[in-house]
Amino acid sequence: MLEKLETMDRQEHQAPKQLFGKRHVQYLLLFSVTALAYGLRNILNLAVLAMITKNPPEGVTTYPEWSESKNLILSSFFWGYVLTQVPAGQLAERFGPKLFLSGTVMVCSLFSILIPVFGSQFGYGGVMFCRIIQGLMQGFIYPSIHHLISAWVPLTSRAKIASFVYAGGPLGTVFVMPIVGYISGSKLGWQTVFYLIGGVGFAWTAFWIFLGLDSPTQHKSITPEELKFIQDGIVSNKKKEHLPTPWKDILKSLPFWAILICHFGDLWGFWTMLTEIPTYLDKILKYDIAANSTLSALPYLTYWLLNLVMSPIADYIITNKITSVGASRKIFNSIGVFIPAIALFALVFIGPEEKVLTVFVLVIAVGVNTAILSGFHVNHIDIAPNHSGTLMGITNAIGNVAAILAPLAVDLFKKLGKYEETDKELWNIVFLTASVLFITTGIFYAIAASGEVQPWNNKRFIKEEPVLEKEKEPMYQNGT
């Protein structure tokens, strides 16, 4: 791929003089929806502690009897989430992602508002039902975003823009956690946070309906200069009919399996940290919910800040031919999984009395994981831009099985070892498990991954339009 990238005429593929174009509006909308999606998804990780407390603020209803079902409740979102990933990618590629983002965010926001209602009427089963529906809806978000990135982002900006968009998720967590902690610890009660973020979701949907578009060619006021810049830097097969998904080729593709396996290992580690850090800070380090919320947000602020540094470096070394695309993906992916693995391993040897050091190591473990956004997380578009939504759907579905299993594994370890959540030994096992999965799946990715467009990406065209001679140059057959 590097050789093909070297054929790029950089003088002809310069960015438009306009500093803020129509494409940037799309990038901001996608960034904000990842922030919103993570807020809707992660709000329960901290709010559940307020929901089950035996000492609530005056006038606030809580459910201490749900304590033993906490991790089951936390995992329920992903029961629905994994089911819609693959069909979501297929539907986004066939019909365009705008429709699905609008509907799914709206429904997801509605069921956020319904969580307190269903909880009071049907118990924790009602909460789980709402979370399963939210998961089903959010299953459309990442495949749709991947499809939009392949349509709107030129190759030379791919790592930077994709990382910017997906880093909205951790930043959403940064904003949500302190709000959840403050409101849940007040007389407003934990119920209010679900109403609040549901309202934000409805507001985003309105903006997306009016401003979001499936591709730059649909934009009525985009300048010819900006449109040419986008189209010259992406792969477009100019198909008249839907390009069939080469399922057999995908399943036989080693680079695809490298992404899938690494996605699973990364999400086990990531969701172990995301769902269990609040409990660890509560049960082991003994922080109250207000301090807990701030400290739980700190690693994700670091994640976002480090992304601002790492993604431009990833783009720079590719654009300036310092490494190939594949080598860059492997380098940043290794940083993103091996350093967190070392940090989680170190937590085993850090006692609960060393609070500052523990928080620092957690910040490193979560923060440095941002490098995967320039690693396997964008690699789908490198190897198969025509099927990137489908590939993201597959790997995100399988990967998020880990998000189901990780919190349930905590309960399994508790049962097998007869541990309580206040036992440090329990958390040593939890962190070691995540560390081992980070390392083993990261090694497989480093060996098997590729940055080259795979032959099956353009397989079985239905009908093509004539293309300009410039579009036939090698660099235009590679990447989006």
N, C-alpha and C positions, 0 to 999 in steps of 0.2 A: 504493500500500500504506500510505503514511503516513496518508492520510485515513481508511482503515479502522482503522488502529491507534488513531487518535484517538477512535474510538467506544468503546474499551475502558472499562468501568466499573472503575476501579482499586480501588475499595472492595470490589467483589465478587470481584476477582481477586487478592486478597492471598495471600501465601505462608502456609502453615499455621504455627501457633505453634511446632510441634515443630521444633527446630533441626536435627536429623538424622533425615531420613525414609527410607523405603524406596527412594525414587528416588536418594538419595545413595549407597546401597550399589551400585546399578547403575552410577552414574557412576564410582565408584572401581574397580569391576571392569573397566569399559571403559578407563579410564585405564591400569590395570595391564596390560591385554592389549596396548595399543598400545606400552607400554614394552617388554614381553616380545617383541612382534613385531619391533620395531626391533633389540632385542638379538640375536635369532636371525638377523635379516637382515644386520646390520652387523658382526657379530663377525668375519667373514672379511676385512673391509677392512683391519684391522690384523693379524689372525692370519696372513694370507697372507705378510706380511713375515717372520714367524718360520718359516713353513713352507718358505720358499725360501732362507733364509740359509745361507751357507757356514760360518758360525761359531756353531753351536748350543751350548747348555749341554751339559755332559757327559751322555751317555746318551740324548739326545733325537734322534729320527730326523727328518731334514729332507730336502727334495727340491729342491736348487738347479736341477736340470734343468727344473723347471716355470717358471722365471723368465720365459721368453719367452711363456708362456701365461697370465700373471698376469691381465691385463685380460679375457681370454676367460673365465677362471674367475669373475672378479668379475661379469661380465655374465650368467652362466648362470642365476642366481636369477630374473631377470626374464623369461627365456624361458618359464618356467612361469607366472610371475605374471600376465602379460598375458592368458593364455588363459582363465582362470577368472573374470575380473572381471565380464563381462556375465552369464553364467549364474549367477554367485554372487548378483548383485543380484536377478535373477528368482526364484531359489530362496528367497532370504531373504524376499521379499515374499509368496511363495505359501505357504511352509511355516513361516516364522518362523526367526530367525537363531540361536537358542540351540543347536540341534542342530549346525549347521555350525561355530560357534565351538568347540564342544567337540571335535568330531572333527578339525578342521583343526589346531588348536593341538597336540593330542596327536600327530598324525602328523608335524607339523613338528618337534616336540621329539624324536621318535624318530629322525628322519633327521639331526638335529644330532649325536646320540650316534653315529650310524653314519658320519659324515664321516671320522674318523681311520681307521676300519676299511676303508671302501671306498677311501680314498686309498692305503693300504698294499697292498691287494689288486689294485686296478685302475688305479692311477695317477691323474693329475689328472682323467681321464675319470670315475672313480668319484666324485670330489668334485663334479664338475659334475652328475652324475646326482642326487646327494643334494640339491644346490642347486636343481635344476629341480623336484624333488618338493616341496621346501620352498616354492618360488615358487607352484606349483600350489595348495598348501594355503593360503598366505597371501593368495591372490587372493580368498578368501571374507571376509577379516577386515574390510576397510574398507567394502565394501557392507553387510555385516551391521551394523557399528557405525552407519553412516548410517541404516539402517532403525530401529535401536534408539533413536537420538537423536530421530527423528521421532515415536516412540511415547512416549517418556519425558520429553521436554524441552519446556516451554512456550515460546511465541514470545519473550517478554520476556527469557528466559535463554539463548536459543539460541546467540548468539555466544560468550557466556562459557563455557557448558558444553561446547559443541563444541570450542572452543579448548583448554579444560582437558583434555578427553579426548584430542585429537590431539597435544597437547604432551607427552603421555606418551612418544611416540616419541623425540623428542630427549633427554628425560630418561633414557630407557632407554639411549641411546647414551652419555650422561654416565657412567652407572654401569658399563657394560660395558667401555668403552675402557681405563680404568686397570686393571681386573681382568685384561683380556687382556694388557696390557703387562707387568704384574707377573708373572703366571703363565707367560706365554710366554718371559720372560727368565730364568726359574728352572728348576731341575731337574725341576719338575713337568711342564714341556713344554706346547706349544701344544695338544696333544690334550686336556688336562684342561679347557680352557675350553669345549670343545664338550660334554663330558660334564656339566659343571656347569650350563650354561644349559638343556640338555635336561631335566635334573632339575627345574629351576625351572618349566619349561613343564608338566610332568606335575602339579606341585603346583597351578599356576593352574587347570588343567583340573578338578581335584577341587573347588576352590572354586566355579568357575563352574557345574558340574553341580548343586551344592546350593543356590546362591544366585541364579544368573542367571535372568531371565524375559524373555519376548518383549514383554510389555506390562504396564502397571500393573493392568489388569483381572484378570490371572491371579494377582496376589499375594493370598494368603489372609489376611494380617494387616495390609495397608495400611489406614490410617484413611480413613473417608469424606471427611474434610476434605482430606487429601492427594490422594486420587483425584480429587476434584472440581477441585482446583487444577490438576492435570495436564491433565485432560480439557477444562477450560474454556479452556486456553491453546494447544490444538493443533487441527489440522484432523483431523476424522474423518468419513469418508463413510459410516460405518455399513454397509459393504457386507456382504452375505451371501455373495456369490461373488467370485471373483477379478476385479479390475478390469483389463481388457485393457490392454496397453502400447500407447500410440498412437505406433508407430514412425515413421510418416510425419510426424506433427506434430513429433515430437522432432527429426527430421533437418532439418526446415524452420525450426526455431526459432533465431533469431539469438542470443538470450540463452544458449541451450544451447551454441552454437558458441563463444561468448565464453568460457564456462567451459572447454570442451574445449581450445581453442587455448592459453589461458593455463596450463592444467594441464600441457600438453606443454612449454611454454617454461620454466615454473617447475621441473618435475622434471628437465629437462636441466641447469639451473643447480645445483639442489640436489644431484643425484646426482653431478655433476661434482665438487662440493666434498666430498661425503661419501666417495666412493670414492677420490678422488685426493689429498686433503689429507695422509693419512698418507705417501703416496709422495713428495709434494712436501717434506714436513718431513724425510723420510729422505734423498732424493737431492739436494735443493737446499740446505736449511738444515742438513743433516748432524746431526740429532738422533738419539740412540740410541732403542731401542724403548720404554724406560721413560719418557723425557721425551716422546717422540712420542705415547704413549698419553694422557698428561695434557694435552698441548697440543691434541691432536685432540678431546678431550672438551670443552675450554673453550668453543669456539663454540656447542656445543649446550646447555651450561649457560646461556649468555647467551640463547639462543633461548627456553629455558623460562622464564627470569626475565622477559624482556621480554613474553612472552605473558601473564604475570600482571598486567601493566600494561595492555597493549593491548586484550585482550578485554573487560574491564569497561568501558573507555572506549567501545568499539564498541557495547555494550549500552546504555550510558548515553545516548549521543547519539540512539539510536533510540527508546528508551523515553520520553525527555524531548522528543521531537519536534524535535530540533535539526536532524536531517537525515532524509531518507527512508531506507528499508532499502537501496535501490539505490545511493544516494549514499554511504552508509557503506561498503558493500562495495567500491565503486570507490576510495574514499579509502584504506582500509587495504590494499587490494590493490596500489595504486600505491606505497605506502610499502614494502610487502614485496618488490616486484620492482625498483623503480628504484634504491633505495639499494644493494642488493646488486650491481646492475649497475655502478654507479659505483665501488664498492669493488673489484670484480674488474678493472675497467679500470685502476684505480690500481695494482694489483699489477704490471702490465706495467712500470711505471716505478720499482719498488722493487727494489733489488739484493739478492742473497742475503746480503750482509754486514749488512743492516739487519734482523736477526732479530726484534727486539721490534716494530718497525713492521709487519713482514709478518704476524706473529701477530695484532696488533691489527686490521689490516685484514680478515684472515680471520674474526676474531670478529664484526666488524661485518657482513660479507657474509652469514654464516650466521645470526647472531643476529637481525638486523632482518627477515629472511625470515619470521619468525614471524607477521608481520602478515597474511600470506595466509590464516591460519587464520580470520581475521575478514573475509576477502575472498572470492575465488572458491571456497575450500575448503568453505564452508558454504552457498554460493549455490544448490546443487542443491535444498536443502530449501525455499528461498525460492520458487523458480519452479515446483516440482512436488513438494510433500510426499508425494503418493500414489505417486510413482515415484522417490523420492530414491535408493533403493538401486540401482535400475537405472541411473539417470543417473550415480551415482558409479562404478558398475561400468564404464560406457562410457568416461567421461573418465579414470578411473584406468588402464584398459587401454591406451588410446591414449597417455596421459601417460607411462606406464611403458615404452613403446617408446623414449622418450628415455633412460630409465635403462639400457636395453640398449645404445643407440647411443653414449651419452656416453663410457664407458670404452673402447669399441671405436674411437671417434674418436681417442682418444689414440694408439692403435696405428697408425691410418691416418696421422695427422700425422707420427708417427715415421718411417714408411716413406716417405712422400712427400718429407719434408724431410731424410731420412737423419739424424735426430736420435737422441740417447741421452736417457734419462730424467734425466741429469745436466746437460742443456743447458737453460739458462733460456729460450732462444728457443722451445723446444717448449711450455713452460708458458704463455708469452705468448699463443700461438695458442689454447691450451686455454681460458684465462680470457677472452680476447676473444670467442671463439665463444659461451660461456655468457652473457657480458654482452650481446651483440647479441640473443640469443634472449629474455633477460629483458625487454629494452626493447621489442622489436617486439611480442611477445605481450601484454605489459602494456598497451601503447597500444591494441591491438585490444579488450582487455577493457574498458578505460576508456570506449571509444566504444560498444560493443555490449551490455554487460551490463545486467541489469535485476534489481530486487528484487521485482517483481510476480509473483504466482501467474499462470501462463500458462493460457489458456482450455482447453488440452488436458489439464490436470491432472485435471479431473473429467469427462472425456469418456467416454461410453458406460458409464454405470452399469448394473450387472446387476439389482440389487435393493437397495432401501434400507429400513431400519427407520424408523419414525416418529421424528422428533427433537424435542427440546424447543424451545419458541419461542426461548429464549435462544440456542440453537445456530444459529438462522437469521439472527442479526444479522450484518452484513457482516464484522466482525472475525474471526468464527469460520470464514470461508471463506478465510482467508489465512494461510499459514505454519504451522509446527509449533513 
